[in-house]
Amino acid sequence: MRAGRSRLLMAATAALVVLVGGGTAAATPPKAPATGEFAPVDRPGPRLSVPAEQLAASLSCNGSLHRLQQDPVLLVPGTTLTPEVNFGWNYMRAFDQMGLRWCAVTLPFDATGDIQVAAEHVVSALRTMAKKSGRDVDVVGYSQGGMVPRWALRFWPDTRALVDDVIGLSPSNHGTVVADVACQRDCTPANHQQASQSAFMRALNSGVETFPGIDYTAAYTWTDEIVVPKTPPKPSSALRADGGRVANIALQEVCGLNAADHFAIGSFDPVGYAIVVDALTHDGPAARERIPLAACVQGTHPGVDRTTFPQDFLGMVRYAGDSSGDAPKTADEPPLRPYVYAARR
């Protein structure tokens, strides 16, 4: 975590000049990657379409963001979940014990609506947290929550200077073939968009997958039943190191007998938690060799109350299966917004 990195980067950028007629020439800016039919990566993002009061109401924190001595953490929940159901009985408690300031963003329709709209909530959260704290923001997300911040970074370039770490627990970075099959019939918008062959996924991963100045950690599990493919050579969660610094770590590469499924890695798994903490407490992404092997024999991670764990975890799984808060199902994925395309439509 690097205090004030975004301010230093902006100051350095403003000071860059081109010297003409002798002297040392400034370095030529790198050429932006080709993005095909989709917007160039350096085009300013659109105005947010969600009303400001709704964006503000979707963000809650465990205390004031002013005068922080370390970067605040933004928690982003997975599909069909709220922040409290996803993180209230595990990560929020653990971060409280660590003395971390965290905020959590509630995504519309329990994160089952159009992810393009959900991303606006993340954009607003990043801007709010960075402005109030004067620091960079570390993002910790589960499943869709580990992927949707990348949509914000891809199409709102100003947010890149506000983020230090993006840490995903089984993030659906390249979608899932499970949705390819399941969403041949009606699905919620977010499930359509998380199909591996969706237009949303093609746009998300156009140009580059990671950006300079940001550290990316993707923790995933070979026993995932939701985000598939889950094993090499191309696990969905893994990211290319074509911009930012990247660590793709399977739980089983740390602990060979780890059997965490999709729900476990995003809630109580101690190895996933150890990867998250390593990324938060070191410069750069997490490092596999630093993960303590003691995590392999722990049943749950810090913050999880073992006396209430069975009902807490079962409550999360039951909530995820309850469709009462879901967005209406549709036959097709939502159309991509005009700002996504190279030629605005």
Wavefront OBJ file of the C-alpha trace (Angstrom):
o trace
v 0.000 0.000 0.000
v 1.511 3.317 -1.053
v 0.189 6.500 0.554
v -0.676 9.293 -1.834
v 0.582 7.477 -4.929
v -2.247 8.911 -7.027
v -1.345 12.481 -6.131
v 2.318 11.875 -6.976
v 1.427 10.307 -10.304
v -0.793 13.221 -11.278
v 1.876 15.720 -10.267
v 4.521 13.880 -12.278
v 2.251 13.746 -15.304
v 1.551 17.476 -15.104
v 5.281 18.207 -14.927
v 6.185 16.225 -18.052
v 7.316 18.518 -20.915
v 8.746 17.926 -24.359
v 12.123 19.562 -24.858
v 12.754 21.003 -28.277
v 16.026 22.188 -29.849
v 18.643 20.421 -27.778
v 18.901 18.933 -24.336
v 17.337 15.645 -23.241
v 14.075 14.697 -24.878
v 11.237 13.464 -22.714
v 10.339 9.820 -23.076
v 7.778 9.098 -25.753
v 4.499 8.053 -24.135
v 3.713 4.387 -24.761
v 1.342 3.711 -27.603
v -2.157 2.811 -26.442
v -3.077 -0.809 -27.180
v -5.474 -1.577 -29.999
v -8.990 -2.243 -28.740
v -10.816 -3.041 -31.972
v -14.508 -2.179 -31.876
v -14.297 -1.041 -28.252
v -13.334 2.324 -26.752
v -9.648 3.201 -26.478
v -8.367 2.664 -22.960
v -7.460 6.335 -22.466
v -10.806 7.862 -23.477
v -12.446 9.693 -20.538
v -15.386 7.866 -19.032
v -18.990 8.984 -19.394
v -21.013 10.850 -16.799
v -22.619 8.510 -14.310
v -26.244 7.781 -15.107
v -27.274 6.624 -11.627
v -28.603 9.494 -9.452
v -26.003 10.814 -7.027
v -28.170 10.140 -3.991
v -28.486 6.469 -4.933
v -24.748 6.164 -5.429
v -24.067 7.776 -2.046
v -26.598 5.539 -0.293
v -24.977 2.396 -1.699
v -21.711 3.008 0.198
v -21.323 2.297 3.914
v -18.155 2.406 6.032
v -17.040 1.287 9.465
v -15.954 4.791 10.429
v -14.721 8.128 9.159
v -12.427 8.211 6.144
v -10.631 11.358 7.264
v -7.025 11.384 8.511
v -6.364 7.731 7.777
v -2.865 6.348 8.254
v -3.369 3.505 5.783
v -5.355 2.930 2.622
v -9.057 2.135 3.087
v -10.482 -1.088 1.669
v -13.542 -1.310 -0.580
v -15.465 -4.584 -0.247
v -17.509 -5.643 -3.293
v -19.916 -8.597 -2.936
v -20.633 -11.429 -5.325
v -23.668 -12.112 -7.486
v -26.946 -12.601 -5.506
v -25.365 -11.189 -2.332
v -25.310 -8.042 -0.243
v -22.141 -6.853 1.515
v -23.512 -7.870 4.913
v -24.495 -11.384 3.826
v -21.206 -11.885 1.997
v -18.736 -10.195 4.348
v -20.515 -9.265 7.589
v -19.619 -12.450 9.437
v -16.068 -12.815 8.148
v -14.028 -10.116 6.397
v -15.687 -7.118 8.042
v -14.993 -8.580 11.476
v -11.423 -9.533 10.536
v -10.666 -6.084 9.131
v -12.134 -4.486 12.267
v -9.745 -6.596 14.334
v -6.844 -5.481 12.121
v -7.806 -1.839 12.611
v -8.521 -1.342 8.919
v -10.984 1.221 7.663
v -13.300 -0.451 5.179
v -16.297 0.529 3.114
v -18.735 -1.765 1.322
v -20.791 -1.079 -1.775
v -24.270 -2.505 -2.267
v -24.934 -3.360 -5.910
v -28.439 -3.134 -7.413
v -30.691 -6.189 -7.261
v -28.195 -8.039 -5.039
v -25.628 -7.772 -7.837
v -27.873 -9.527 -10.379
v -28.738 -6.469 -12.497
v -26.810 -4.937 -15.388
v -23.145 -4.954 -14.361
v -22.624 -1.759 -16.329
v -24.895 -0.068 -13.776
v -23.230 -1.859 -10.862
v -19.884 -0.536 -12.072
v -21.123 3.036 -11.691
v -21.612 2.350 -7.982
v -18.002 1.154 -7.806
v -16.764 4.235 -9.693
v -18.593 6.490 -7.257
v -17.298 4.523 -4.259
v -13.685 4.796 -5.424
v -13.968 8.523 -6.045
v -15.662 9.142 -2.701
v -13.219 7.074 -0.668
v -10.127 8.533 -2.339
v -11.384 12.107 -2.010
v -12.353 11.821 1.656
v -9.282 9.885 2.744
v -6.686 11.531 0.518
v -5.318 8.041 -0.054
v -5.446 5.250 -2.590
v -8.113 2.567 -2.248
v -7.552 -1.182 -1.997
v -10.370 -3.262 -3.481
v -11.333 -6.723 -2.220
v -14.089 -8.433 -4.192
v -15.646 -11.859 -4.397
v -16.756 -13.524 -7.645
v -18.498 -10.796 -9.685
v -17.273 -8.390 -7.008
v -13.688 -9.179 -7.972
v -14.406 -8.536 -11.640
v -16.737 -5.519 -11.752
v -14.066 -3.095 -10.450
v -12.133 -3.907 -13.613
v -15.045 -2.570 -15.702
v -14.796 0.661 -13.721
v -11.043 0.861 -14.333
v -11.413 -0.018 -18.022
v -14.031 2.587 -18.948
v -13.442 5.347 -16.352
v -9.683 5.969 -16.631
v -9.656 8.557 -13.828
v -10.247 5.751 -11.317
v -6.887 4.135 -12.107
v -5.019 6.830 -10.175
v -7.244 6.137 -7.143
v -6.559 2.401 -6.748
v -3.537 0.610 -5.323
v -4.658 -3.039 -5.151
v -7.418 -5.042 -6.830
v -7.792 -8.350 -5.007
v -10.281 -10.921 -6.253
v -11.521 -14.091 -4.573
v -12.531 -16.386 -7.414
v -13.197 -13.362 -9.639
v -15.133 -14.017 -12.838
v -12.576 -12.144 -14.930
v -13.272 -14.119 -18.100
v -16.780 -15.296 -17.283
v -17.844 -18.879 -16.825
v -18.883 -21.656 -19.166
v -21.532 -22.554 -16.594
v -23.439 -19.440 -17.676
v -22.806 -20.270 -21.340
v -24.987 -23.317 -20.807
v -27.430 -22.070 -18.181
v -28.157 -18.782 -19.947
v -29.322 -20.329 -23.188
v -32.641 -19.805 -21.462
v -33.734 -16.784 -19.390
v -31.154 -15.453 -16.930
v -30.630 -12.373 -14.826
v -28.676 -9.639 -16.626
v -25.528 -10.238 -14.540
v -25.526 -13.957 -15.288
v -25.883 -13.311 -19.023
v -22.955 -10.893 -18.818
v -20.800 -13.393 -16.932
v -21.092 -16.015 -19.658
v -17.635 -16.572 -21.078
v -18.812 -15.775 -24.616
v -20.776 -12.629 -23.744
v -20.294 -9.265 -25.418
v -19.701 -7.856 -21.947
v -16.670 -10.096 -21.433
v -15.230 -9.234 -24.838
v -15.486 -5.539 -23.990
v -14.103 -5.944 -20.469
v -10.954 -7.680 -21.662
v -10.386 -5.587 -24.783
v -7.045 -3.857 -25.136
v -5.430 -4.710 -21.810
v -6.604 -6.606 -18.755
v -4.468 -4.742 -16.217
v -3.192 -1.183 -15.904
v 0.187 0.202 -14.808
v 0.387 1.429 -11.233
v -2.174 -1.083 -9.944
v -1.359 -4.383 -8.249
v -3.692 -7.272 -9.083
v -4.114 -10.441 -7.040
v -6.466 -13.200 -8.213
v -7.003 -16.041 -5.732
v -8.948 -18.973 -7.110
v -9.629 -22.642 -6.404
v -9.391 -25.754 -8.541
v -12.579 -27.041 -6.881
v -14.719 -24.086 -7.971
v -18.119 -25.183 -9.253
v -19.259 -21.738 -10.457
v -16.379 -19.899 -12.156
v -15.200 -22.361 -14.812
v -12.635 -23.072 -16.260
v -10.924 -23.232 -12.900
v -7.614 -24.953 -13.725
v -4.641 -24.237 -16.025
v -3.891 -23.453 -18.738
v -6.528 -20.683 -18.738
v -8.474 -20.419 -15.493
v -11.157 -17.753 -15.764
v -9.963 -15.833 -12.724
v -6.365 -15.411 -13.906
v -5.266 -12.097 -15.405
v -2.599 -11.184 -17.938
v 0.297 -9.114 -16.622
v 0.148 -6.732 -19.571
v -0.047 -3.542 -17.529
v -0.184 -3.820 -13.755
v 1.706 -6.210 -11.543
v -0.208 -9.483 -11.286
v -0.287 -12.546 -9.043
v -2.594 -15.439 -9.976
v -2.636 -17.901 -7.078
v -4.641 -21.108 -6.796
v -5.348 -22.163 -3.219
v -4.036 -25.633 -4.061
v -0.670 -24.152 -5.090
v -0.297 -23.109 -1.456
v -2.045 -26.062 0.202
v -2.396 -29.093 -2.045
v -5.312 -30.575 -0.110
v -7.392 -27.405 0.067
v -10.936 -28.221 -1.023
v -12.615 -24.820 -0.821
v -15.469 -24.399 -3.284
v -16.780 -21.137 -4.738
v -18.720 -20.146 -1.617
v -15.931 -21.062 0.792
v -13.198 -19.057 -0.919
v -15.337 -15.933 -0.775
v -16.241 -16.191 2.884
v -14.340 -18.315 5.421
v -11.426 -20.069 3.685
v -8.214 -19.280 5.617
v -5.890 -19.661 2.615
v -7.852 -17.199 0.499
v -7.873 -14.827 3.455
v -4.107 -15.180 3.912
v -3.623 -14.260 0.246
v -5.811 -11.171 0.686
v -3.944 -10.042 3.796
v -0.574 -10.597 2.127
v -1.581 -8.350 -0.756
v -2.918 -5.674 1.601
v 0.175 -5.601 3.805
v 2.947 -5.686 1.175
v 3.940 -3.540 -1.757
v 2.875 -5.249 -4.954
v 0.447 -8.157 -5.300
v 0.389 -11.177 -3.007
v 3.333 -13.586 -3.181
v 2.712 -17.324 -3.011
v 5.927 -17.958 -1.094
v 4.888 -15.575 1.701
v 1.585 -17.327 2.475
v 2.022 -19.077 5.845
v 1.529 -22.827 5.690
v -0.276 -22.572 9.026
v -3.280 -21.399 7.025
v -3.524 -24.904 5.557
v -4.597 -26.394 8.879
v -6.949 -23.649 10.028
v -10.646 -24.372 9.666
v -11.709 -20.748 9.254
v -9.962 -17.426 9.024
v -9.807 -14.689 11.688
v -13.080 -12.846 12.193
v -15.231 -15.946 11.713
v -17.006 -16.963 14.926
v -16.741 -20.742 15.022
v -19.704 -21.036 17.369
v -22.034 -19.389 14.836
v -20.152 -20.419 11.700
v -22.588 -23.164 10.558
v -25.618 -20.879 10.561
v -23.630 -17.930 9.198
v -22.348 -19.881 6.215
v -25.659 -21.645 5.616
v -27.390 -18.287 5.750
v -25.114 -16.967 3.018
v -25.720 -19.993 0.790
v -29.480 -19.827 1.334
v -29.555 -16.108 0.578
v -27.625 -16.704 -2.629
v -30.229 -19.232 -3.710
v -33.205 -16.987 -2.875
v -34.294 -15.104 -5.998
v -36.487 -12.554 -4.186
v -33.931 -9.774 -4.596
v -32.884 -10.682 -8.121
v -33.345 -8.561 -11.202
v -36.015 -9.812 -13.637
v -34.725 -12.497 -15.974
v -34.377 -11.788 -19.676
v -33.725 -13.817 -22.797
v -30.613 -11.834 -23.764
v -27.791 -9.946 -22.095
v -28.211 -6.170 -21.732
v -26.941 -4.196 -24.721
v -23.557 -2.585 -24.271
v -23.747 1.121 -23.476
v -22.655 3.609 -26.167
v -19.500 4.572 -24.247
v -18.174 1.025 -24.608
v -17.659 1.327 -28.357
v -14.841 3.003 -30.258
v -17.449 4.862 -32.288
v -20.079 6.069 -29.839
v -23.477 4.679 -30.828
l 1 2 3 4 5 6 7 8 9 10 11 12 13 14 15 16 17 18 19 20 21 22 23 24 25 26 27 28 29 30 31 32 33 34 35 36 37 38 39 40 41 42 43 44 45 46 47 48 49 50 51 52 53 54 55 56 57 58 59 60 61 62 63 64 65 66 67 68 69 70 71 72 73 74 75 76 77 78 79 80 81 82 83 84 85 86 87 88 89 90 91 92 93 94 95 96 97 98 99 100 101 102 103 104 105 106 107 108 109 110 111 112 113 114 115 116 117 118 119 120 121 122 123 124 125 126 127 128 129 130 131 132 133 134 135 136 137 138 139 140 141 142 143 144 145 146 147 148 149 150 151 152 153 154 155 156 157 158 159 160 161 162 163 164 165 166 167 168 169 170 171 172 173 174 175 176 177 178 179 180 181 182 183 184 185 186 187 188 189 190 191 192 193 194 195 196 197 198 199 200 201 202 203 204 205 206 207 208 209 210 211 212 213 214 215 216 217 218 219 220 221 222 223 224 225 226 227 228 229 230 231 232 233 234 235 236 237 238 239 240 241 242 243 244 245 246 247 248 249 250 251 252 253 254 255 256 257 258 259 260 261 262 263 264 265 266 267 268 269 270 271 272 273 274 275 276 277 278 279 280 281 282 283 284 285 286 287 288 289 290 291 292 293 294 295 296 297 298 299 300 301 302 303 304 305 306 307 308 309 310 311 312 313 314 315 316 317 318 319 320 321 322 323 324 325 326 327 328 329 330 331 332 333 334 335 336 337 338 339 340 341 342 343 344 345
